[in-house]
Amino acid sequence: MLKRLSLAAAIFTAATAPAFAHLNPDEHGSFMAGFSHPLFGLDHVLAMVAVGLWAAQIGAGEKDNRALWIVPSAFVGTMTVGFLLALSGIGLPFVEPAILASVIGLGLLVAMAVKLPVSACAAVVGVFALFHGHAHGGELGSAGALQFGIGFAIATALLHAAGIVLGLGISRFAPSITRIAGAVTALLGLSLVFG
């Protein structure tokens, strides 16, 4: 019964799309606009939580839990580079398709419980993070860049932490649920492509 309830909760959580727009920096401040930005896009939430889930899968049960902090740190760090590229006016091709590919790809990595060396995992999430950061920089609007950047970096790290906590918690009781959450993430990513 607990497994069924956990599965249902995971599916409903993954399928929930926030129904609100990005905050206006003039009304709420640049930090809050940046902090809220990753939280208001289903594609961002799915990818960020999937990074945490994957890091938990890689680091769970290992003597060396480096994956739990290296993989998310690689995402946040490379995302910052992408943000700075956008602010500098340096374009990247296929930003939105790459973001959607990150949701599908990260979901599949979790669904298949792919275990790679930590450095390879960091490189994979880093590639995806570059495009997420570039998108954030392209959507800066009237927000102050530094406060906006700090806000979205903190929100991203918190989403990664949520994925790690969820992944480690689930792995104690039913590791297959993490894989199901990865599959649901990939399917939701596909629905975003065709939706």
C-alpha positions as CSV (number, residue, x, y, z in Angstrom):
1,M,0.0,0.0,0.0
2,L,2.8,2.4,0.9
3,K,4.5,1.7,-2.5
4,R,1.3,2.6,-4.3
5,L,0.8,5.8,-2.3
6,S,4.4,6.8,-2.9
7,L,4.1,6.1,-6.6
8,A,0.9,8.1,-6.9
9,A,2.4,11.0,-4.9
10,A,5.4,11.0,-7.1
11,I,3.4,11.0,-10.3
12,F,1.0,13.8,-9.1
13,T,4.0,15.9,-7.9
14,A,5.8,15.5,-11.2
15,A,2.7,16.3,-13.2
16,T,1.9,19.5,-11.4
17,A,2.6,22.6,-13.3
18,P,2.8,25.9,-11.5
19,A,0.0,28.3,-12.6
20,F,1.7,31.6,-12.0
21,A,3.9,34.0,-14.0
22,H,7.4,35.2,-13.3
23,L,7.6,37.9,-10.7
24,N,8.1,41.5,-11.8
25,P,11.5,42.8,-10.5
26,D,10.1,46.3,-10.1
27,E,7.5,45.1,-7.7
28,H,9.3,42.2,-5.9
29,G,13.0,43.0,-6.4
30,S,15.6,41.4,-8.6
31,F,16.6,38.7,-6.1
32,M,13.0,37.4,-5.7
33,A,12.5,37.6,-9.5
34,G,15.6,35.5,-10.0
35,F,14.7,33.1,-7.1
36,S,11.3,32.5,-8.5
37,H,12.3,32.2,-12.1
38,P,13.4,28.5,-12.0
39,L,10.4,27.6,-9.8
40,F,7.8,28.8,-12.3
41,G,8.8,26.8,-15.3
42,L,8.0,23.1,-15.4
43,D,11.0,22.4,-17.6
44,H,13.3,24.0,-15.1
45,V,11.8,22.3,-12.1
46,L,11.9,18.8,-13.7
47,A,15.5,19.2,-14.9
48,M,16.8,20.5,-11.5
49,V,15.1,17.9,-9.5
50,A,16.3,15.2,-11.9
51,V,19.8,16.3,-11.4
52,G,19.4,15.8,-7.6
53,L,17.7,12.4,-8.1
54,W,20.6,11.3,-10.4
55,A,23.2,12.5,-7.9
56,A,21.4,10.6,-5.2
57,Q,21.4,7.4,-7.4
58,I,25.1,7.8,-8.1
59,G,26.1,8.6,-4.5
60,A,23.7,6.4,-2.6
61,G,25.5,3.6,-0.8
62,E,28.9,4.7,-1.9
63,K,31.7,5.3,0.6
64,D,32.6,8.4,-1.3
65,N,29.5,10.6,-1.6
66,R,31.2,13.1,-3.9
67,A,28.4,12.9,-6.4
68,L,26.0,14.4,-4.0
69,W,27.7,17.8,-4.1
70,I,29.9,17.6,-7.3
71,V,27.1,16.9,-9.7
72,P,24.7,19.7,-8.5
73,S,27.7,22.1,-8.1
74,A,28.7,21.5,-11.7
75,F,25.2,22.3,-12.8
76,V,25.0,25.6,-10.8
77,G,28.5,26.6,-11.8
78,T,28.0,26.0,-15.5
79,M,24.6,27.5,-15.4
80,T,26.3,30.7,-14.1
81,V,28.6,30.6,-17.1
82,G,25.6,30.3,-19.5
83,F,24.0,33.3,-17.7
84,L,27.2,35.4,-18.1
85,L,27.3,34.4,-21.8
86,A,23.8,35.7,-22.3
87,L,24.6,38.9,-20.5
88,S,27.6,39.4,-22.7
89,G,25.5,39.0,-25.8
90,I,27.0,35.7,-26.8
91,G,24.3,33.6,-28.3
92,L,23.9,29.8,-28.1
93,P,22.1,27.9,-30.7
94,F,19.0,25.8,-29.9
95,V,18.6,27.0,-26.3
96,E,15.0,26.0,-25.8
97,P,15.4,22.6,-27.6
98,A,18.5,21.9,-25.4
99,I,16.5,22.7,-22.3
100,L,13.7,20.3,-23.3
101,A,16.4,17.7,-24.2
102,S,17.8,18.1,-20.7
103,V,14.4,17.2,-19.1
104,I,14.1,14.1,-21.3
105,G,17.8,13.2,-21.1
106,L,18.1,13.6,-17.3
107,G,14.8,11.8,-16.8
108,L,16.1,8.9,-18.9
109,L,19.4,8.8,-17.0
110,V,17.4,8.5,-13.7
111,A,15.0,6.0,-15.2
112,M,17.8,3.8,-16.4
113,A,19.8,4.4,-13.2
114,V,22.9,5.2,-15.3
115,K,26.1,5.1,-13.2
116,L,29.0,6.9,-14.7
117,P,32.1,8.3,-13.1
118,V,31.3,11.5,-11.1
119,S,33.4,13.6,-13.5
120,A,31.4,12.3,-16.5
121,C,28.1,13.0,-14.7
122,A,29.3,16.5,-13.9
123,A,30.1,17.1,-17.6
124,V,26.7,15.8,-18.7
125,V,24.8,18.1,-16.4
126,G,27.2,20.9,-17.2
127,V,26.3,20.8,-20.9
128,F,22.6,21.0,-20.0
129,A,23.2,23.7,-17.4
130,L,24.9,26.0,-19.9
131,F,21.6,26.3,-21.8
132,H,19.5,26.7,-18.7
133,G,21.8,29.6,-17.6
134,H,21.7,31.2,-21.0
135,A,17.9,31.1,-21.0
136,H,17.9,32.8,-17.5
137,G,20.2,35.5,-18.8
138,G,18.0,36.0,-21.9
139,E,15.0,36.5,-19.7
140,L,16.6,39.0,-17.3
141,G,14.3,41.9,-18.3
142,S,14.6,44.9,-15.9
143,A,16.1,42.9,-13.1
144,G,19.5,43.7,-11.7
145,A,21.9,41.0,-13.1
146,L,23.8,40.2,-9.8
147,Q,20.7,39.9,-7.6
148,F,18.8,38.0,-10.2
149,G,21.7,35.6,-10.8
150,I,22.2,34.9,-7.1
151,G,18.4,34.3,-6.7
152,F,18.2,31.8,-9.5
153,A,21.4,30.0,-8.4
154,I,20.0,29.6,-4.9
155,A,16.6,28.4,-6.2
156,T,18.4,25.9,-8.5
157,A,20.6,24.6,-5.6
158,L,17.5,24.1,-3.5
159,L,15.7,22.2,-6.3
160,H,18.8,20.0,-6.6
161,A,18.8,19.5,-2.8
162,A,15.1,18.5,-3.0
163,G,15.9,15.9,-5.6
164,I,18.8,14.6,-3.5
165,V,16.7,14.3,-0.4
166,L,13.8,12.7,-2.3
167,G,16.2,10.3,-4.0
168,L,18.0,9.3,-0.9
169,G,14.7,8.9,1.0
170,I,13.1,6.8,-1.7
171,S,16.2,4.6,-2.1
172,R,15.8,3.4,1.5
173,F,12.3,2.0,0.8
174,A,11.8,1.5,-2.9
175,P,14.6,2.4,-5.3
176,S,12.4,1.5,-8.2
177,I,10.3,4.6,-7.5
178,T,13.2,6.8,-8.3
179,R,13.5,5.1,-11.7
180,I,9.7,5.6,-12.2
181,A,10.1,9.3,-11.3
182,G,12.8,9.5,-14.0
183,A,10.6,7.9,-16.5
184,V,7.7,10.3,-15.6
185,T,10.2,13.2,-16.0
186,A,11.2,12.1,-19.4
187,L,7.6,11.6,-20.5
188,L,6.6,15.1,-19.2
189,G,9.6,16.4,-21.1
190,L,8.2,14.8,-24.3
191,S,4.8,16.3,-23.5
192,L,6.5,19.8,-23.3
193,V,8.0,19.2,-26.8
194,F,4.7,18.3,-28.3
195,G,2.4,20.3,-26.1
